[in-house]
Amino acid sequence: MKPVSEDHLAIFRRHMVEVIDIHFDLMSEELGKSCMGERLRGALLEVPRHLFVPRELVLAAYQDGPLPIGFDKTISQPFIAALMIDLLDVQPSDRVLEIGTGYGYQTALLAELASQVSSVDVVEEFFEMAESRIAALGYGNVSLRVGDGSRGWAEHAQFDKILVTAAGEEAPKPLLAQLRPGGRLVMPLGSLDAQEITVVEKRADGEPLHRAIMAARFAPLETQ
């Protein structure tokens, strides 16, 4: 049998995006719209997701499901990754903080959309994997570090948008403090067994305004 080529993978990637399109259409009532943003759709077609999974899972990279990446972590289902980024409403001038780098797939998507991306992961091995992949793809607007994501990255604050790919009972106070007034945080909130992907808007007076979108199940946010 012939080896899988880049052309084959590009076809798989287009199919992945078409499946995500269907999910958005099915959730149009909850989201208030029937499709994701065009800039995000372009990023999903551009970023090679197969480079951000373990080598033995390359052929599964474009299936619509989460995949294990080690250390009891997963790379999110493509639809969930797209949904959370779409909910952020990232603008070209935005400074974005990502908590939970993993292998760097969502980091790369954010780099396609934002002016600057700062990403933090508690697992040192993920930092090394993400750094090499982000560098290989030529993203010059990404900063990575190892650390306790619940503390954010104060030296790079304030942020216009914050994406957290791990769950907590509430949005960590340091993250809300590093979010500019008028900014937006997207994170799964709730207990280990009952979470909802939630949009948190920071009002001009600093108070957070929450809007739950859909049920989800994420690993808890690790702290140090």
Phi, psi and omega per residue, in radians:
M1 nan 2.473 3.127
K2 -1.143 2.590 3.040
P3 -1.231 2.698 3.103
V4 -1.227 2.269 -3.095
S5 -1.771 2.995 3.064
E6 -1.088 -0.591 3.093
D7 -1.116 -0.724 3.089
H8 -1.086 -0.768 -3.112
L9 -1.138 -0.619 3.094
A10 -1.123 -0.632 3.080
I11 -1.153 -0.779 3.081
F12 -1.022 -0.699 -3.107
R13 -1.146 -0.727 3.093
R14 -1.100 -0.697 3.106
H15 -1.110 -0.712 3.098
M16 -0.996 -0.785 -3.120
V17 -1.164 -0.642 3.090
E18 -1.113 -0.663 3.087
V19 -1.160 -0.706 3.077
I20 -1.075 -0.713 3.084
D21 -0.978 -0.730 3.140
I22 -1.117 -0.762 3.115
H23 -1.024 -0.775 3.136
F24 -1.088 -0.720 3.129
D25 -1.108 -0.730 3.140
L26 -1.152 -0.479 -3.128
M27 -1.739 0.334 -3.031
S28 -1.041 -0.608 -3.139
E29 -1.171 -0.754 3.141
E30 -1.200 -0.628 -3.054
L31 -1.561 -0.340 -3.089
G32 1.361 0.236 3.081
K33 -2.811 2.816 -3.017
S34 -1.873 0.024 -3.134
C35 -2.636 2.753 3.081
M36 -1.372 2.935 3.108
G37 -1.122 2.574 -3.103
E38 -1.162 -0.600 3.117
R39 -1.135 -0.713 3.095
L40 -1.151 -0.735 3.120
R41 -1.035 -0.709 3.098
G42 -1.117 -0.675 3.122
A43 -1.147 -0.696 3.120
L44 -1.109 -0.616 3.097
L45 -1.299 -0.434 -3.056
E46 -1.530 -0.754 -2.991
V47 -1.381 2.171 -3.106
P48 -1.366 1.620 -3.073
R49 -1.018 -0.496 -3.095
H50 -1.135 -0.305 3.091
L51 -1.407 -0.176 -3.026
F52 -1.939 0.375 3.059
V53 -2.232 2.816 3.052
P54 -0.967 2.547 -3.032
R55 -0.920 -0.674 -3.080
E56 -1.256 -0.146 -3.117
L57 -1.922 0.226 -3.085
V58 -0.960 -0.759 -3.088
L59 -1.230 -0.264 3.096
A60 -1.718 0.017 -2.988
A61 -1.069 -0.539 -3.043
Y62 -1.788 0.150 3.001
Q63 -1.306 2.638 -3.062
D64 -1.519 1.216 3.101
G65 -2.783 2.800 3.076
P66 -1.234 2.715 3.114
L67 -2.298 2.491 3.124
P68 -1.241 2.439 3.096
I69 -2.184 0.187 3.122
G70 1.725 2.854 3.112
F71 1.014 0.601 -3.134
D72 1.022 0.521 3.115
K73 -2.038 2.841 3.079
T74 -2.353 2.775 2.872
I75 -1.553 2.307 -2.998
S76 -1.105 2.673 2.949
Q77 -0.856 2.357 -3.110
P78 -0.905 -0.722 3.127
F79 -1.090 -0.753 -3.120
I80 -1.138 -0.728 3.091
A81 -1.040 -0.803 -3.133
A82 -1.146 -0.739 -3.132
L83 -1.041 -0.839 -3.079
M84 -1.132 -0.669 3.103
I85 -1.223 -0.692 3.106
D86 -1.073 -0.699 3.121
L87 -1.118 -0.481 3.098
L88 -1.166 -0.513 -3.095
D89 0.987 0.995 -3.078
V90 -1.226 2.277 3.108
Q91 -1.817 2.739 -3.077
P92 -1.009 -0.468 -3.116
S93 -1.606 -0.013 -3.012
D94 -1.270 2.547 2.919
R95 -1.772 2.136 -3.009
V96 -2.065 2.404 3.002
L97 -1.890 2.259 3.064
E98 -1.996 2.276 3.063
I99 -1.909 1.987 -3.093
G100 1.872 1.253 -3.057
T101 -1.190 -0.735 -2.999
G102 1.016 -2.402 3.104
Y103 -1.399 -0.156 3.032
G104 1.833 0.200 -3.083
Y105 -1.133 -0.931 3.131
Q106 -1.158 -0.505 3.045
T107 -1.033 -0.782 3.134
A108 -1.141 -0.719 3.091
L109 -1.054 -0.782 3.122
L110 -1.103 -0.652 3.139
A111 -1.109 -0.515 3.082
E112 -1.231 -0.410 -2.982
L113 -1.842 -0.515 -2.954
A114 -1.925 2.940 3.066
S115 -1.311 -0.754 -3.107
Q116 -2.549 2.386 3.121
V117 -2.156 2.210 3.018
S118 -1.981 2.228 -3.040
S119 -2.285 2.387 -3.068
V120 -2.198 2.372 3.022
D121 -2.407 2.553 -3.114
V122 -1.374 -0.305 -3.073
V123 -1.677 2.025 -3.076
E124 -1.081 -0.654 -3.134
E125 -1.096 -0.583 3.094
F126 -1.160 -0.668 3.104
F127 -0.981 -0.807 -3.106
E128 -1.142 -0.720 3.142
M129 -1.165 -0.781 -3.123
A130 -1.171 -0.727 -3.103
E131 -1.019 -0.791 -3.113
S132 -1.159 -0.676 -3.121
R133 -1.252 -0.752 3.122
I134 -1.101 -0.723 3.124
A135 -1.154 -0.715 -3.112
A136 -1.099 -0.555 -3.141
L137 -1.529 -0.056 2.995
G138 1.410 0.389 3.110
Y139 -1.380 1.979 -3.134
G140 -1.682 0.050 -3.092
N141 -1.913 0.438 -3.090
V142 -2.118 2.327 3.003
S143 -2.084 2.368 -3.112
L144 -2.164 2.619 2.975
R145 -2.755 2.804 3.061
V146 -1.630 2.342 3.100
G147 3.022 -3.105 3.113
D148 -1.383 1.868 -3.077
G149 -1.081 -0.461 -3.120
S150 -1.144 -0.280 3.116
R151 -1.630 -0.114 3.135
G152 1.214 -2.582 3.138
W153 -2.525 1.421 -2.972
A154 -1.020 -0.603 -3.094
E155 -1.137 -0.403 -3.130
H156 -1.774 -0.025 -3.112
A157 -1.254 2.776 0.109
Q158 -1.607 2.757 -3.096
F159 -1.935 2.572 3.054
D160 -1.403 -0.608 -3.109
K161 -2.446 2.572 3.082
I162 -2.341 2.263 3.092
L163 -2.013 2.200 3.135
V164 -2.093 2.077 -3.084
T165 -1.814 0.650 3.022
A166 -2.584 2.722 -2.958
A167 -1.685 2.693 3.045
G168 -2.675 2.852 3.105
E169 -1.149 -0.568 3.109
E170 -2.623 2.839 3.085
A171 -1.175 2.240 -3.122
P172 -0.992 2.387 -3.102
K173 -1.021 -0.704 3.107
P174 -1.054 -0.588 3.118
L175 -1.199 -0.754 3.110
L176 -1.116 -0.610 3.122
A177 -1.183 -0.528 -3.119
Q178 -1.542 -0.040 3.105
L179 -1.606 2.245 -3.105
R180 -1.180 2.656 3.009
P181 -0.997 2.331 -3.043
G182 1.559 -0.102 3.141
G183 -1.423 3.092 -3.017
R184 -2.407 2.397 3.067
L185 -2.119 2.378 3.060
V186 -2.109 2.256 -3.025
M187 -2.830 2.537 2.976
P188 -1.313 2.172 -3.119
L189 -2.040 2.487 3.100
G190 2.419 -2.937 -3.141
S191 -1.435 3.116 -3.135
L192 -1.055 -0.582 -3.045
D193 -1.785 -0.162 -3.091
A194 -2.515 1.688 -3.105
Q195 -2.156 2.749 3.023
E196 -2.365 2.317 2.989
I197 -1.112 2.174 -2.957
T198 -2.251 2.396 3.006
V199 -1.669 2.199 3.116
V200 -2.002 1.981 3.096
E201 -1.679 2.303 3.082
K202 -1.635 1.973 -3.099
R203 -1.240 2.928 -3.120
A204 -1.045 -0.514 3.124
D205 -1.491 0.060 3.092
G206 1.623 -0.166 -3.118
E207 -1.384 2.438 3.119
P208 -1.468 2.477 3.082
L209 -2.069 2.111 -3.009
H210 -1.762 2.472 3.027
R211 -2.422 1.916 3.140
A212 -1.355 2.423 -3.056
I213 -1.892 -0.958 -3.095
M214 -2.798 2.751 3.099
A215 -1.186 2.593 -3.131
A216 -2.716 2.999 3.071
R217 -2.475 1.928 3.133
F218 -2.121 2.748 2.989
A219 -1.157 2.640 -3.130
P220 -1.204 2.622 3.069
L221 -1.177 2.124 -3.122
E222 -1.482 2.447 3.109
T223 -2.148 2.798 -3.131
Q224 -2.125 nan nan
